[in-house]
Amino acid sequence: MSVRVLKPGLLTSLQDSGRPGHAALGVGRAGAIDGPAWRLANALVGNAGDEAALEFTLVGPVLRFEHATVIALTGAPVEARVGGQSVPGWTCCALPARSELQLGGMRQGCRGYLAVRGGFAVEPVLGSRSTDLHARLGPLHGRALQAGDRLSVGEHAKWRALRATHAPVHLPWGLDPQPWFDFAHAPLALMRGHHFDQMDDESRRALFKAWFTVSKDSNRTASRLEGQRLQLQQPLELISEAALPGTMQLPPSGQPIVLQAEAPVTGGYPRIGQLAAVDLARLAQRKPSDAVCFQPTTLEQASERLLRRQQRLQRLLRDIAQRLEDA
Amino acid sequence: MTSGIDVEPLAEDALLLRFGATIDAALNAQVHAAAVRLRAHLPTVECTPAYASLLLRFDPAEWSRDDDEPPLRRVREAALALLEGAASVDEQPRSVDIPVLYGGPAGPDLAAVSAHSGLSIEEVITRHTAATYSVAMLGFAPGFPYLLGLDPALAMPRRADPRLSVPAGSVAIGGVQTGIYPEALPGGWQLIGRTPLRLFDVQAPSPSLLRPGDRVRFHAIDEAAFQRLIDTPGAVR
């Protein structure tokens, strides 16, 4: 079973849930930037958990499936076609052998996921199949997909849910993306960081009032924001501390940076905020020039929302498994 | 040991233990001792040491129980209880000896460091190999050690124009620290030499040659020894 990459798209990489446990050696976690979307794509094809899926950015890849394959697309809505037929997202589709899947651009959002039944069979590196583009670690020597790459698909136990013969077929049901994809561009919940109070009055007000836009320099390492310049009352000399995704740093440029999945393991910029974990993927889904605003939250509220989302996701994963079993 | 520790809840799944606010070898040793102790007793908490602080990351689901106590507070209490009254250092640090070919194409900034310090090239090498360093933390890239213990006479600011690619194994000075580039990377530190040892290898059972808290010494080797080591398969590049 293999998949050939005809066109790689803008930036497509293999991702799983990440590579925890090695930060002390300078190795970050990486992993899917929109965790729930990645996890649901795997669930929709009947994968058990941590299989590698493709994460694509703004413009998806064109892939040729040599054998009949079961796929699912989640994340940002993307135009997907096999021959003349469109392939819906947030459900499970069976593609016949020799299908050429063409993914187009995204109208909203900027990261999509493609999971295959059995997962992409690549060797784990330090226990994970995620690609750390910055550290050049992981599958394909830590690089993004290129035209001509051939990806193997893992074996999977018996599968009854769908079988395609001549044209793609999909399940009669799909998931509502609404709870998992922020179509409304809602305000993002931000906790005050250790150095929040060191900003001048105007900057403290602006952080929760002004609109920012996502910079085109954003990537898997960080979402960079543009807009009103924020500044400290006086410069701080800080020593490096461990860093983590969701941290909003304020570099000397005055334009805040929110660390993402490929956050470096250490950093030395003032930390003015910490984005609620449930809103981190929402920020990652805003594309360059999209607007962003923040509303204050507390660690207790953020923890509560995270717990509730985990419970909702677990329930949904069980439902999906059950429905695939019944199919 | 807990008296001087400031605990900052950072995120839903992370706490920062801060032991101080300076780059200081004794403070850093305290951080590593705490990391060793916490790892031994709280295997599900990931400890990431930096100069004067220790990041604790955990899975909130794994740390929640039926009662209402938030996982963050539970981890905080477990960590502080373990550090309460703990001896400062429980185990002897490992020592790692690193061969370095100094100067020439392997260390293109050695002459600049010599000029900046007012010391002869020989004296720079003598002083760089005389010190015992400690690995304060790893970061910037997998396996990149920030080493404390540089002779203050050798301290030198970073280059005004960072190099786009520094060869793997380059031994460098950046401010009051010295470090080694594990891979070819962009970098602004002053390059004084190069080691043939491989610092980071994902295939190895222990991927990083150096770990936080290790002691490091450098010794000078000549071109022939460098070539011999670099051509040897296995532990070397």
Boltz contact constraints between the chains, C-beta under 6 A:
constraints:
  - contact:
      token1: [A, 21]
      token2: [B, 46]
      max_distance: 6.0
  - contact:
      token1: [A, 23]
      token2: [B, 48]
      max_distance: 6.0
  - contact:
      token1: [A, 24]
      token2: [B, 48]
      max_distance: 6.0
  - contact:
      token1: [A, 24]
      token2: [B, 212]
      max_distance: 6.0
  - contact:
      token1: [A, 25]
      token2: [B, 138]
      max_distance: 6.0
  - contact:
      token1: [A, 25]
      token2: [B, 208]
      max_distance: 6.0
  - contact:
      token1: [A, 26]
      token2: [B, 138]
      max_distance: 6.0
  - contact:
      token1: [A, 26]
      token2: [B, 139]
      max_distance: 6.0
  - contact:
      token1: [A, 26]
      token2: [B, 142]
      max_distance: 6.0
  - contact:
      token1: [A, 26]
      token2: [B, 143]
      max_distance: 6.0
  - contact:
      token1: [A, 26]
      token2: [B, 144]
      max_distance: 6.0
  - contact:
      token1: [A, 27]
      token2: [B, 142]
      max_distance: 6.0
  - contact:
      token1: [A, 125]
      token2: [B, 202]
      max_distance: 6.0
  - contact:
      token1: [A, 126]
      token2: [B, 202]
      max_distance: 6.0
  - contact:
      token1: [A, 135]
      token2: [B, 142]
      max_distance: 6.0
  - contact:
      token1: [A, 239]
      token2: [B, 23]
      max_distance: 6.0
  - contact:
      token1: [A, 239]
      token2: [B, 51]
      max_distance: 6.0
  - contact:
      token1: [A, 240]
      token2: [B, 50]
      max_distance: 6.0
  - contact:
      token1: [A, 241]
      token2: [B, 50]
      max_distance: 6.0
  - contact:
      token1: [A, 241]
      token2: [B, 53]
      max_distance: 6.0
  - contact:
      token1: [A, 242]
      token2: [B, 48]
      max_distance: 6.0
  - contact:
      token1: [A, 242]
      token2: [B, 50]
      max_distance: 6.0
  - contact:
      token1: [A, 242]
      token2: [B, 55]
      max_distance: 6.0
  - contact:
      token1: [A, 244]
      token2: [B, 14]
      max_distance: 6.0
  - contact:
      token1: [A, 246]
      token2: [B, 11]
      max_distance: 6.0
  - contact:
      token1: [A, 265]
      token2: [B, 139]
      max_distance: 6.0
  - contact:
      token1: [A, 266]
      token2: [B, 50]
      max_distance: 6.0
  - contact:
      token1: [A, 266]
      token2: [B, 139]
      max_distance: 6.0
  - contact:
      token1: [A, 274]
      token2: [B, 11]
      max_distance: 6.0
  - contact:
      token1: [A, 277]
      token2: [B, 12]
      max_distance: 6.0
  - contact:
      token1: [A, 299]
      token2: [B, 9]
      max_distance: 6.0
  - contact:
      token1: [A, 302]
      token2: [B, 12]
      max_distance: 6.0
  - contact:
      token1: [A, 303]
      token2: [B, 12]
      max_distance: 6.0
  - contact:
      token1: [A, 306]
      token2: [B, 12]
      max_distance: 6.0
